[in-house]
Structures are given as C-alpha cells and as structure tokens.
C-alpha cells in the first residue's frame, strides 16, 4: 500500500499522460504540483479520466467523422477535468465544435471559464444551472455524466433522450431513490422476489443495481445500443459502473417489454421512467 501512496516524480510524469496531453493543462487544473510532481490523489483522478477518454474515443471519432461542429456536453461537471481533457485532445486543433460543461455551483463554473480563457480554449464553456434546468443546444452529439449523484443521472438521461444525443456515457453514483421505493412496494411484490431486498443492506445494494439495469433498458427501449462495463479497477473507485450508449435510431420492442415487466415485478418507478411518462419534468 505504501507504494500506491508515493508521488510520481516530475521526471516520470510524462509516462502517466496520454499522447498530446500537456503538462500545462494538468498544472492549470492543479493535478500536477508546482514542482512538477503528481501526487497519489491526482494520479488516481488522472488515471480514471484518461481511461474514460480512451473508452469515449470511438464515440468522438464517430461524431467528428460525420459532423463538422459536434457538441459534447458534460453535465454535473464539477472541476471539469473530463471536459478540459476532451477539449485539448479532440477539439483544440479543430476549427469547430464545442465542449459545454453544466455545473450548478457558480464558483466552479466561474473558475472553469477562467481556466479556459487562460488556456485559450475558446470553445470550452461553462453554464451555471442544474442538469434539468440548463439550456442546451438543439442537437447533442455526446453527453457525459460522471458521478452525477442519485437521480441526477436520470436528469442527464432525460436531457440526452430529449436532444437525441448520438452517444451517451454515464457513470452513475449513489443510487438511493429505489431503496425507499422497494421498501414501500414490498407488501405488493411476490414473496420470492421480496427476499432480494428484505434487509436494509440488501435493499440498498439491490436498489442500486436495479436502478442501473432499468436505466440500460430505458436507453435500449428508446433506440440505443448499450454496453455496460467497468470504468476503473476497484482499487480506484467503488462507483465503478460505466453505461455507454450509441443511438441506432429504432426503438427496441423487446427491451420495452422487459422494462415494463421488471417495473411491474418490483413495483418501482425511477425518475427517468416518470419523466418519460410525463410525471416528472425536465427542461429541454
């Protein structure tokens, strides 16, 4: 464990970077220290972001091969490590296209815009708003939501579906909504099914897993080809699931049937389902 906490010395930092990734950017984002080293926490963050960038590259290659000015949106962007890295690697040397970061905390949005100006990233911008209430371009080509907590991931899905995003990448976090719904639904659910979530611990874990299964089915039912995979090794993060979706344009009747059957069997209705039913709103 001691080795994992060691800093990466300045002379070795370049080995940690992707091709064409600059030290200037990482220093601006405070991922690299003033003396040019990479501390353990920053190294973990960088590894996760760079691994995700590799998984997103096929989507970016697809949209940039078809669209002159693609729009990438990162919602719940926080410090926007992902947005800055995507811009440097895929947009900085192109004539058109933009990366929009949506963040509800005004201080982070202001800091992000300040950093973008300092780096000369003229088509990387921030807007201060919740995911559901932000103003979006009419067409989105890639929407990402990295650790958007609980139903914020559902808000991100609703935005992506409303704008027919060509690609979607979700790293869900803290899926708490269905645990309470399962508790309330328990008396109405078949006895054999109740055993999956009769204990509070199982209810939280099963509810978290069920949430993401339903999200994948919602995307498939609405015309997306979905892949669920691991974002990073468990040594880096317990919030580890990555849902990748590519719009194929035709709705999936089998997925719709499976979604309806699972909702009926468990007695739940996550936010994304309520939004699509018109029972919960999200801005377009």
KAJOBEL-V797767 format. One record per pair of residues at least 12 apart in sequence whose C-alpha atoms are under 10 Angstrom apart, sorted by the first residue. I is the first residue (numbers start at 0). J is the second residue. D is the distance in whole Angstrom. If there is no record, write none. Layout:
BEGIN
i: (I:I)
j: (J:J)
d: (D:D)
END
This chain:
BEGIN
i: (2:3:3:3:3:4:4:4:4:5:5:5:5:5:6:6:6:6:6:6:6:7:7:7:7:7:7:7:7:8:8:8:8:8:9:9:9:9:9:9:9:10:10:11:11:11:12:12:12:12:12:15:15:15:15:15:16:16:16:16:17:17:17:17:17:17:17:17:18:19:19:19:20:20:20:20:20:21:21:21:22:23:24:24:24:24:24:24:24:24:25:25:25:25:25:25:27:27:27:27:28:28:28:28:28:28:28:29:30:30:30:30:30:31:40:43:43:43:43:44:44:44:44:45:45:45:46:46:47:47:47:47:47:47:47:48:48:48:48:48:48:48:48:49:49:49:49:50:50:51:51:51:51:51:51:51:51:52:52:52:52:52:54:54:54:54:54:55:55:55:55:55:55:55:56:56:56:57:58:58:58:58:58:58:58:58:58:59:59:59:59:59:59:60:61:61:61:62:62:62:62:63:63:63:63:63:63:66:66:66:67:67:67:67:68:68:68:68:68:68:68:69:69:69:69:69:69:69:69:69:70:70:70:70:70:70:70:70:70:70:70:70:70:70:70:71:71:71:71:71:71:71:71:71:71:71:71:71:71:71:71:71:71:71:72:72:72:72:72:72:72:72:72:72:72:72:72:72:72:72:72:72:72:72:73:73:73:73:73:73:73:73:73:73:73:73:73:73:74:74:74:74:74:74:74:74:74:74:74:74:74:74:74:74:74:74:74:74:74:74:74:75:75:75:75:75:75:75:75:75:75:75:75:75:75:75:75:75:75:76:76:76:76:76:76:76:76:76:76:76:76:76:76:76:76:77:77:77:77:77:77:77:77:77:77:77:77:78:78:78:78:78:78:78:79:79:79:79:79:79:79:79:79:79:80:81:81:81:81:82:82:82:82:82:82:82:82:83:83:83:83:83:83:83:83:83:85:85:86:86:86:86:86:86:86:87:87:87:90:90:90:91:91:91:91:91:94:95:96:96:97:97:97:97:97:98:98:98:98:98:98:98:98:99:99:99:99:99:99:99:99:100:100:100:100:100:100:100:100:101:101:101:101:101:101:101:101:101:101:101:101:102:102:102:102:102:102:102:103:103:103:103:103:103:103:104:104:104:104:105:105:105:105:106:107:107:107:108:108:108:108:108:109:109:109:109:110:111:111:111:111:112:112:112:113:129:129:129:130:130:130:130:130:130:130:130:130:130:130:130:131:131:131:131:131:131:131:131:131:131:131:132:132:132:132:132:132:133:133:133:133:134:134:135:135:135:135:136:136:137:137:137:137:137:138:138:138:138:138:138:139:139:139:139:139:139:139:139:139:139:140:140:140:140:140:140:140:140:140:141:141:141:141:141:141:141:141:141:142:142:142:142:142:142:142:142:142:142:142:142:142:142:143:143:143:143:143:143:143:143:143:143:144:144:144:144:144:144:144:144:144:145:145:145:145:145:145:145:146:146:146:146:146:146:146:146:146:147:147:147:147:147:147:148:148:148:148:148:148:149:149:149:149:149:149:149:149:149:149:150:150:150:150:150:150:150:150:150:150:150:151:151:151:151:151:151:152:152:152:152:152:152:152:152:152:152:153:153:153:153:153:153:153:153:153:153:153:153:154:154:154:154:154:154:155:155:155:155:155:156:156:156:156:156:156:156:157:157:157:157:157:157:157:157:157:157:158:158:158:159:159:160:160:160:160:160:160:160:160:161:161:161:161:162:163:163:163:163:163:164:164:164:164:165:165:165:165:165:165:166:166:166:166:166:166:166:166:167:167:167:167:167:167:167:167:168:168:168:168:168:168:168:168:169:169:169:169:169:169:169:169:170:170:170:170:170:170:170:170:170:170:170:171:171:171:171:171:171:171:171:171:172:172:172:172:172:172:173:173:173:174:174:174:174:174:174:174:174:175:175:175:175:175:175:176:176:176:176:176:176:176:176:177:177:177:177:177:177:177:177:177:177:177:177:177:177:177:178:178:178:178:178:178:178:178:178:178:178:178:178:179:179:179:179:179:180:180:180:180:180:180:180:181:181:181:181:181:181:181:181:181:181:181:182:182:182:182:182:182:182:182:182:183:183:184:184:184:184:185:185:185:185:186:187:187:187:188:188:188:188:189:189:189:192:192:193:206:206:208:209:209:209:209:209:210:210:210:210:210:211:211:211:211:212:212:212:212:213:213:213:213:213:213:213:213:213:213:214:214:214:214:214:214:215:215:215:215:215:215:216:216:216:216:216:216:216:216:216:217:217:217:217:217:217:217:217:217:218:218:218:218:218:218:218:218:218:219:219:219:219:219:219:219:219:219:219:219:219:220:220:220:220:220:220:220:220:220:220:221:221:221:221:221:221:221:221:221:222:222:222:222:222:222:222:222:222:222:223:223:223:223:223:223:223:223:223:224:224:224:224:224:224:224:224:225:225:225:225:225:226:226:226:226:226:227:227:227:227:227:228:228:228:228:229:229:230:258)
j: (39:39:40:42:43:38:39:40:42:37:38:39:40:42:36:37:38:39:40:41:42:31:35:36:37:38:39:41:42:34:35:36:37:38:31:32:33:34:35:36:37:35:36:35:36:37:31:35:36:37:42:37:42:45:46:49:42:45:46:49:45:46:49:50:52:53:84:88:88:87:88:89:49:84:85:87:88:84:87:88:35:118:80:83:84:87:114:115:117:118:37:41:45:80:83:84:114:115:117:118:41:78:79:80:83:111:114:41:42:43:44:45:80:45:235:231:234:235:236:80:81:235:236:80:81:84:231:235:81:230:231:232:235:236:239:80:81:82:84:85:145:230:231:80:81:84:85:230:231:81:145:168:170:229:230:231:241:81:82:84:85:88:168:228:230:241:243:85:141:143:166:167:168:243:85:88:89:166:140:141:165:166:167:168:243:244:245:71:85:89:140:141:166:89:140:165:166:140:141:165:166:89:90:93:95:96:140:95:96:140:93:94:95:96:90:93:94:95:96:97:140:90:95:96:97:98:138:139:140:141:95:96:97:98:99:122:135:136:137:138:139:140:141:142:164:85:86:90:96:97:98:99:100:123:136:138:139:140:141:142:143:164:166:167:97:98:99:100:101:123:124:125:135:136:139:140:141:142:143:144:155:159:164:167:98:99:100:101:102:125:130:141:142:143:144:145:155:168:99:100:101:102:103:125:126:128:129:130:131:133:142:143:144:145:146:147:151:152:154:155:158:100:101:102:103:104:127:128:129:130:143:144:145:146:147:148:151:152:155:99:100:101:102:103:104:107:108:111:125:130:143:144:145:146:147:100:101:102:103:104:106:107:108:111:145:146:147:100:102:106:107:108:110:111:99:100:101:102:107:108:110:111:125:145:111:100:143:144:145:98:99:100:111:123:124:125:143:98:100:111:114:115:118:120:123:124:98:123:98:99:115:120:121:122:123:118:120:123:120:122:123:119:120:121:122:123:122:122:122:123:120:121:122:123:124:120:121:122:123:124:125:141:142:122:123:124:125:126:135:136:142:112:123:124:125:126:127:128:143:124:125:126:127:128:129:130:132:133:134:135:144:125:126:127:128:129:130:133:126:127:128:129:130:132:133:126:127:128:129:125:126:127:128:127:125:126:127:124:125:126:127:128:124:125:126:127:125:123:124:125:126:124:125:126:125:151:154:282:144:147:151:152:153:154:155:156:157:158:281:282:151:153:154:155:156:157:158:280:281:282:283:154:158:280:281:282:283:158:281:282:283:282:283:158:162:282:283:162:283:161:162:163:164:283:159:161:162:163:164:165:158:159:160:161:162:163:164:165:166:167:159:162:163:164:165:166:167:245:246:159:163:164:165:166:167:168:244:245:155:156:158:159:160:162:163:164:165:166:167:168:169:244:155:156:159:166:167:168:169:170:242:243:156:167:168:169:170:171:172:241:242:168:169:170:171:172:238:241:169:170:171:172:173:238:239:240:241:169:170:171:172:173:174:170:171:172:173:174:175:171:172:173:174:175:176:177:207:210:270:171:172:173:174:175:176:177:210:269:270:271:171:172:173:174:270:271:169:170:171:172:173:174:211:214:270:271:169:171:210:211:214:269:270:271:272:273:274:281:270:271:274:280:281:282:167:168:169:271:281:168:169:214:217:218:271:274:218:270:271:272:274:275:280:281:282:283:281:282:283:218:283:217:218:221:222:223:246:275:283:275:281:282:283:283:221:222:223:246:248:223:244:245:246:223:244:245:246:247:248:223:224:225:243:244:245:246:247:218:223:225:242:243:244:245:246:225:226:227:241:242:243:244:245:211:214:227:240:241:242:243:244:211:227:228:229:230:238:239:240:241:242:243:207:210:211:214:238:239:240:241:242:207:211:237:238:239:240:203:207:238:203:204:206:207:208:209:210:211:202:203:204:206:207:210:203:206:207:210:267:268:269:270:202:203:204:205:206:207:208:209:210:265:266:267:268:269:270:196:199:200:201:202:203:204:205:206:207:209:210:267:199:202:203:206:267:202:206:265:266:267:268:269:193:196:197:202:203:205:206:265:266:267:268:196:197:198:199:202:203:206:266:267:266:267:264:265:266:267:197:265:266:267:266:264:265:266:263:264:265:266:264:265:266:264:265:265:265:267:240:261:262:265:267:269:267:268:269:270:271:227:240:241:242:227:242:258:261:254:257:258:259:261:262:268:269:271:272:242:258:269:270:271:272:227:242:243:244:254:258:251:253:254:255:256:257:258:259:261:251:254:255:257:258:259:271:272:275:242:243:244:245:246:250:251:254:255:244:245:246:247:249:250:251:252:253:254:255:258:249:250:251:252:253:254:255:256:257:258:246:247:248:249:250:251:252:254:255:244:245:246:247:248:249:250:251:252:254:243:244:245:246:247:248:249:250:251:243:244:245:246:247:248:249:251:242:243:244:245:246:241:242:243:244:245:240:241:242:243:244:240:241:242:243:241:242:242:272)
d: (10:7:10:10:10:8:5:8:10:9:7:6:10:10:7:6:4:6:9:9:8:10:9:6:5:6:8:10:8:9:7:5:7:9:9:9:10:7:5:4:7:8:8:10:8:9:9:8:7:7:9:9:8:8:8:9:10:8:9:8:10:10:7:10:9:9:10:9:9:8:7:10:10:8:10:7:7:9:8:9:8:8:10:8:8:8:9:10:10:7:9:10:9:9:9:9:7:9:9:8:10:8:9:7:9:9:8:8:8:10:8:8:9:10:10:10:10:6:9:9:10:9:10:8:9:10:8:9:10:7:6:9:8:9:10:7:6:10:8:10:10:9:10:10:8:8:9:7:7:8:10:9:10:10:7:8:9:8:10:8:7:9:9:10:9:10:9:9:9:9:9:9:8:9:9:10:9:10:9:7:8:6:9:10:9:9:8:9:9:8:9:8:9:9:10:9:9:7:8:8:9:9:9:10:10:9:9:10:9:9:9:9:7:7:10:9:8:5:4:7:10:9:8:5:7:9:9:8:6:8:9:6:5:6:7:10:10:8:10:8:5:5:7:9:9:9:9:10:8:6:5:6:9:10:10:10:7:6:5:6:8:9:9:10:8:6:5:6:7:10:10:10:9:9:7:8:6:5:6:9:10:9:10:10:8:6:5:6:9:10:10:8:6:5:6:8:9:9:8:6:5:7:9:10:10:10:9:6:10:9:7:6:5:8:10:8:9:9:9:7:10:8:6:5:7:9:10:9:8:7:9:6:7:8:6:9:8:9:9:9:6:6:5:9:10:9:9:10:9:10:9:7:7:9:9:9:8:6:8:8:10:6:8:9:9:10:10:10:9:10:6:8:8:7:10:7:9:9:9:9:10:7:9:10:10:10:9:10:9:7:8:7:10:8:9:10:9:8:9:9:9:8:10:9:8:10:8:10:7:10:10:8:10:8:7:10:8:10:9:8:9:9:7:9:8:9:10:8:7:9:10:9:5:6:8:10:10:6:5:7:9:10:10:8:6:5:6:8:9:9:10:10:8:6:5:6:9:10:10:9:6:5:6:6:7:7:10:7:9:9:10:7:6:5:6:7:8:9:8:5:4:5:8:10:9:10:6:8:9:10:8:6:8:9:9:10:9:9:6:6:6:9:10:8:9:9:9:9:8:7:10:6:6:9:10:9:9:10:10:9:7:9:10:6:6:10:10:8:9:8:8:9:6:7:10:8:7:8:5:5:8:9:10:10:7:5:8:9:10:7:8:8:7:9:8:9:7:8:9:9:6:9:10:9:9:9:5:7:7:9:9:7:10:10:6:7:5:7:8:10:9:9:8:5:5:6:8:10:10:8:10:6:6:5:6:8:10:9:8:9:9:6:10:10:10:7:8:6:5:6:8:10:8:9:9:9:6:5:6:8:10:9:9:8:6:5:6:8:10:10:10:8:6:5:7:8:10:9:8:5:5:5:8:8:9:10:10:8:7:6:6:8:10:9:7:5:5:7:9:7:6:5:4:6:7:10:9:9:10:9:9:9:7:8:7:10:10:8:6:8:9:9:10:10:9:10:7:8:6:8:10:9:10:9:9:9:10:9:10:10:8:8:6:5:9:10:9:10:8:7:9:9:7:9:9:10:8:9:9:9:8:8:9:8:7:10:10:9:6:9:7:8:9:7:9:9:7:7:6:10:9:10:8:8:9:10:10:9:10:10:9:9:6:7:10:9:10:8:9:10:9:8:7:9:8:6:5:8:9:9:10:10:7:6:5:6:10:9:9:9:8:6:5:7:8:10:10:10:7:6:5:6:9:10:10:10:8:6:5:7:9:10:10:10:9:8:8:7:6:5:6:9:9:9:8:10:7:8:7:7:8:9:10:9:6:9:9:10:8:8:8:9:7:5:8:9:7:8:10:7:9:7:7:9:9:8:8:8:10:9:7:8:8:8:10:9:5:7:10:8:7:10:10:7:8:7:9:9:8:9:9:6:5:8:8:5:8:10:9:9:10:8:9:9:9:10:9:9:8:6:8:9:9:7:9:7:9:9:7:7:7:7:10:8:8:9:9:8:10:10:10:10:9:9:10:7:5:7:8:8:8:10:10:9:9:7:9:7:6:7:8:8:10:8:8:9:10:10:10:9:10:9:10:10:9:9:7:10:10:9:9:10:8:9:10:9:9:10:9:7:10:8:8:9:8:9:9:9:9:9:10:8:9:8:7:9:8:9:9:9:10:6:7:9:8:6:10:10:10:8:7:10:7:10:8:8:9:10:10:7:9:9:9:9:9:10:8:9:9:9:9:7:6:9:9:6:8:9:9:5:5:7:8:5:5:9:9:8:9:9:8:7:5:7:9:9:8:9:8:6:6:5:5:4:6:10:10:9:6:5:4:5:7:8:8:8:8:5:5:6:6:9:10:9:7:6:4:7:9:8:6:5:6:9:7:6:5:6:9:6:5:7:8:6:9:9:10)
END
